[in-house]
Amino acid sequence: MNVGVCYAQADRQIWLRLEVPEGSTIADAIELSGVLKQIPEIDLETQKVGIFGKLAKLDAPVKEGDRVEIYRKITADPTQVQRRRVA
């Protein structure tokens, strides 16, 4: 089954396509992708994950064509960013 795993940092994005066995979970796809070795600061205990922009748990199953996303923590308060843009 073909799925994608993506993660974006401030200076680069990673998008990996891979084959995973039927019945794989989000955690399986992330592990098999090798992204945790490429970016060791990813912490699945604290960072959220999802499929196509919808939050999901690590044990959620993936389907053919899914895009698994690992989300970074917000580093700026969105209300403050908006105020700076207006000013």
TAJO-V80843 format. One record per residue. N is the residue number from 1. RES is the residue in one small letter. PHI is phi as a letter, one per 40 degrees, with the letter a starting at -180 (none if undefined). OMEGA is omega in degrees with one decimal (none if undefined). Layout:
# TAJO-V80843
n & res & phi & omega
N & RES & PHI & OMEGA
N & RES & PHI & OMEGA
This chain:
# TAJO-V80843
n & res & phi & omega
1 & m & none & -175.4
2 & n & c & 176.9
3 & v & b & 175.8
4 & g & b & 174.5
5 & v & b & -179.3
6 & c & b & 177.8
7 & y & a & -179.5
8 & a & b & 170.6
9 & q & b & -179.2
10 & a & c & -174.6
11 & d & b & 178.5
12 & r & a & 177.6
13 & q & b & 176.6
14 & i & b & 177.2
15 & w & b & -177.4
16 & l & b & 174.5
17 & r & b & -179.8
18 & l & a & 174.4
19 & e & c & 175.4
20 & v & b & 179.1
21 & p & c & 173.8
22 & e & d & 179.4
23 & g & g & 179.8
24 & s & c & 177.9
25 & t & b & 175.1
26 & i & d & 180.0
27 & a & c & 178.8
28 & d & c & -178.5
29 & a & c & 179.5
30 & i & c & -179.6
31 & e & c & -178.6
32 & l & c & -178.3
33 & s & c & -177.4
34 & g & g & -177.9
35 & v & c & -179.7
36 & l & c & 176.1
37 & k & c & 179.6
38 & q & c & -177.5
39 & i & b & -174.6
40 & p & c & -179.9
41 & e & c & 174.7
42 & i & c & 179.9
43 & d & b & -176.9
44 & l & c & 176.1
45 & e & c & -176.2
46 & t & b & -178.2
47 & q & c & 179.7
48 & k & c & 178.4
49 & v & b & 178.0
50 & g & a & 175.9
51 & i & b & -179.4
52 & f & f & 174.8
53 & g & g & 177.8
54 & k & b & 179.7
55 & l & d & 179.1
56 & a & a & 178.0
57 & k & c & -178.9
58 & l & c & -178.3
59 & d & c & 177.8
60 & a & c & 179.9
61 & p & c & 174.5
62 & v & b & 179.0
63 & k & b & 177.4
64 & e & d & 176.2
65 & g & g & 179.9
66 & d & c & 172.1
67 & r & b & 177.9
68 & v & c & -177.4
69 & e & b & 174.1
70 & i & b & -174.2
71 & y & c & 174.0
72 & r & c & 173.4
73 & k & c & 176.7
74 & i & c & -177.6
75 & t & b & 179.3
76 & a & b & 176.8
77 & d & c & -176.8
78 & p & d & 179.2
79 & t & c & 178.5
80 & q & c & 177.9
81 & v & c & 179.4
82 & q & c & 179.4
83 & r & c & 179.1
84 & r & c & 179.9
85 & r & c & -178.5
86 & v & c & -178.3
87 & a & c & none
